[in-house]
Amino acid sequence: MTAPQGSLSLRQYGASHGSHAHTHFQILLGLDGVLELEVQGRGQRIGTGQGCVITPGERHDFEARSGSRCLVLDTDQTGWAACPVQPARPAQTLALAHYLAQALAQPASLARHYGPLLLLDAWRVPGPASRRHERPIDWDQLTHWTRQHLHEALSVAQLAQQVFLSPSRFAERCRDETGLSVMQWLRGQRLALAVQLRDGGLSVAETAQRCGYQSPSALTAALRRVRSH
């Protein structure tokens, strides 16, 4: 992305089939025609005023047999993770989209700078109710990723990025959903992997390195505390 808020564009889709995935959010809102879309095996049709929020990594296939015109936003803005798939206020969002589509044709228009945030504001559920639309955290997937990176000095921000949340919101949800602080959860992952590797015959030194312990003696002390309980 060239800017944190993202990049808006007006796109024409045709009968040619396309398929790809992105490392960022992609938001589509139909202006004309119908776009046939399949996201991670889930099919849907995007007609006028209908939309879709595609999260990073989700493969999507698309085609428009009779043609389709959509406003498209490519963005790294994590606020989209809490948005519903369809706009919460469809009439207002469609009116904004039509304006942005016209404004994008003007080279000096401020729509390119402010449009992405205005679209997010129109799309999301207003007020505290927006949290009810947050996507669930896939803790199994996050655990797998974390254990692959324990040799690094992981931060709350890095973990939050994996689930498309701000560090503060991730910390809040971690405590609510696991009963642990982020650092307690991370220490638990480090220790669980260490026990698994040692039981599998890996040396203390190699295990300490893989799991991010400062030294083999630090790992030995941690394992001793666990096995004494």
C-alpha positions in Angstrom: 0.0 0.0 0.0 1.2 3.5 -0.8 -0.7 5.0 2.2 -2.0 3.5 5.5 -5.6 4.4 4.6 -5.4 2.6 1.2 -5.9 3.1 -2.5 -9.3 3.6 -4.2 -10.0 2.6 -7.8 -12.9 2.1 -10.2 -12.8 -1.3 -11.9 -14.6 -2.9 -14.7 -15.1 -6.7 -14.6 -15.9 -8.9 -17.5 -16.5 -12.5 -18.5 -12.8 -13.4 -18.1 -12.4 -15.5 -14.9 -9.9 -14.3 -12.3 -8.4 -15.8 -9.2 -5.9 -14.5 -6.6 -5.3 -13.5 -3.0 -3.8 -10.4 -1.4 -1.7 -9.6 1.6 -4.1 -6.7 2.4 -7.8 -6.1 2.8 -9.8 -5.6 -0.4 -13.3 -4.1 -0.3 -15.7 -4.2 -3.2 -18.9 -2.3 -3.7 -21.1 -2.8 -6.7 -22.1 0.2 -8.8 -23.5 -1.5 -11.9 -24.1 -5.1 -13.1 -23.4 -8.2 -11.2 -20.1 -9.6 -10.1 -20.0 -13.4 -9.3 -17.5 -13.9 -6.4 -16.3 -16.9 -4.5 -14.2 -16.3 -1.4 -12.5 -19.3 0.2 -15.2 -21.5 -1.4 -18.1 -19.3 -0.3 -20.1 -17.9 -3.3 -21.9 -14.6 -3.5 -23.2 -12.1 -6.0 -22.3 -8.4 -5.8 -25.0 -6.3 -7.4 -25.6 -2.6 -7.1 -25.2 -1.4 -3.5 -23.9 -4.8 -2.4 -20.4 -5.3 -1.1 -17.8 -7.7 0.2 -14.9 -7.4 2.7 -12.0 -9.7 1.7 -9.4 -10.2 4.4 -5.7 -10.7 3.8 -4.8 -14.2 2.5 -8.4 -15.1 1.4 -8.3 -16.5 -2.1 -11.1 -15.2 -4.3 -12.4 -16.1 -7.8 -14.5 -13.7 -9.8 -16.2 -13.0 -13.1 -19.0 -10.9 -14.5 -20.6 -12.6 -17.5 -22.6 -9.4 -18.4 -20.1 -6.9 -17.0 -19.8 -5.2 -13.7 -18.5 -1.9 -12.4 -17.2 -1.8 -8.8 -15.6 0.7 -6.4 -12.5 -1.2 -5.0 -10.4 -0.3 -2.0 -7.1 -2.0 -1.3 -6.0 -1.2 2.2 -3.9 -2.2 5.2 -6.3 -0.4 7.6 -7.1 -3.0 10.3 -10.4 -1.3 11.2 -12.0 -3.4 8.4 -11.5 -6.5 10.4 -14.4 -5.4 12.6 -16.7 -4.6 9.7 -19.6 -6.7 8.5 -19.4 -8.2 5.0 -22.2 -5.9 3.8 -22.4 -2.2 4.5 -24.2 -1.4 7.7 -25.8 1.6 6.0 -26.2 0.5 2.4 -28.0 3.6 1.0 -25.5 6.0 2.4 -22.6 3.8 1.4 -23.8 3.5 -2.2 -24.3 7.3 -2.4 -20.8 7.9 -1.1 -19.4 5.3 -3.6 -21.1 7.0 -6.6 -19.6 10.3 -5.5 -16.1 8.8 -5.0 -16.4 7.1 -8.4 -16.9 10.5 -10.1 -14.3 12.2 -7.9 -11.6 9.7 -8.8 -11.7 11.0 -12.4 -10.5 14.4 -11.2 -6.7 14.5 -10.8 -6.7 17.0 -7.9 -9.6 15.5 -6.0 -9.2 14.9 -2.3 -11.2 11.7 -2.7 -8.1 9.7 -3.1 -6.8 10.8 0.3 -10.0 11.0 2.4 -12.2 8.5 0.5 -10.8 5.3 2.1 -11.6 6.5 5.6 -15.0 7.9 4.6 -15.9 4.5 3.1 -14.8 2.7 6.3 -16.9 5.2 8.4 -20.0 4.6 6.2 -19.6 0.8 6.1 -19.0 -0.1 9.7 -21.7 -0.4 12.4 -21.8 2.8 14.4 -20.9 3.0 18.1 -20.2 0.1 20.5 -22.4 -2.3 18.5 -19.5 -2.6 16.0 -17.7 -5.0 18.3 -20.4 -7.6 17.8 -19.2 -7.9 14.2 -15.6 -8.6 15.0 -14.2 -11.6 13.3 -13.4 -14.5 15.7 -9.7 -15.0 16.5 -8.5 -18.4 15.1 -6.4 -19.3 18.1 -5.2 -22.6 16.6 -3.9 -20.8 13.5 -2.3 -18.1 15.7 -0.7 -20.8 17.9 0.8 -22.5 14.8 2.2 -19.2 13.6 3.6 -18.2 17.0 5.4 -21.5 17.5 7.1 -21.1 14.1 8.4 -17.7 15.3 9.3 -18.3 18.9 13.0 -17.9 18.1 12.2 -14.2 17.4 11.5 -11.5 20.0 7.8 -11.4 19.4 5.8 -8.3 20.4 2.1 -7.8 21.1 2.0 -5.7 17.9 3.3 -8.6 15.8 0.7 -11.0 17.3 -2.1 -8.5 16.9 -1.1 -8.0 13.2 -1.7 -11.7 12.5 -5.4 -11.4 13.5 -5.9 -7.9 12.1 -6.4 -6.1 15.4 -4.8 -3.2 17.1 -2.4 -4.2 19.9 -4.7 -2.8 22.6 -7.8 -4.6 21.2 -5.9 -7.8 20.8 -4.7 -7.6 24.4 -8.2 -7.1 25.6 -9.6 -10.0 23.6 -6.7 -12.3 24.6 -7.6 -11.7 28.3 -11.3 -12.1 27.6 -11.0 -15.3 25.5 -8.1 -17.1 27.2 -8.0 -15.6 30.7 -4.4 -14.7 30.2 -2.4 -11.5 29.3 -0.7 -11.6 25.9 2.7 -12.2 27.6 1.3 -15.0 29.7 -0.2 -16.6 26.6 3.1 -16.3 24.8 5.1 -17.8 27.7 2.6 -20.7 27.7 3.3 -21.3 24.0 7.0 -21.1 24.5 6.9 -23.7 27.3 4.5 -26.0 25.5 6.7 -26.2 22.5 9.8 -26.7 24.7 8.2 -29.7 26.4 7.2 -31.1 23.1 10.7 -30.8 21.6 12.5 -32.1 24.7 10.1 -35.1 24.8 11.0 -35.7 21.2 14.7 -35.9 22.0 15.9 -32.4 20.9 18.9 -31.2 23.0 18.4 -28.5 25.7 20.6 -26.0 23.7 18.7 -26.5 20.5 15.3 -26.4 22.2 16.3 -23.2 24.0 17.2 -21.6 20.7 14.1 -22.7 18.9 11.8 -21.5 21.7 13.4 -18.2 22.4 14.9 -18.8 25.8 17.9 -16.7 26.7 20.0 -19.7 27.6 19.8 -23.5 28.1 19.8 -22.9 31.9 16.8 -20.6 31.6 14.9 -23.4 29.8 16.0 -26.0 32.3 14.7 -23.8 35.2 11.4 -23.3 33.4 10.9 -27.0 32.7 11.8 -27.8 36.3 9.1 -25.4 37.6 6.5 -27.1 35.4 7.4 -30.6 36.3 7.4 -29.9 40.0 3.8 -28.9 40.0 
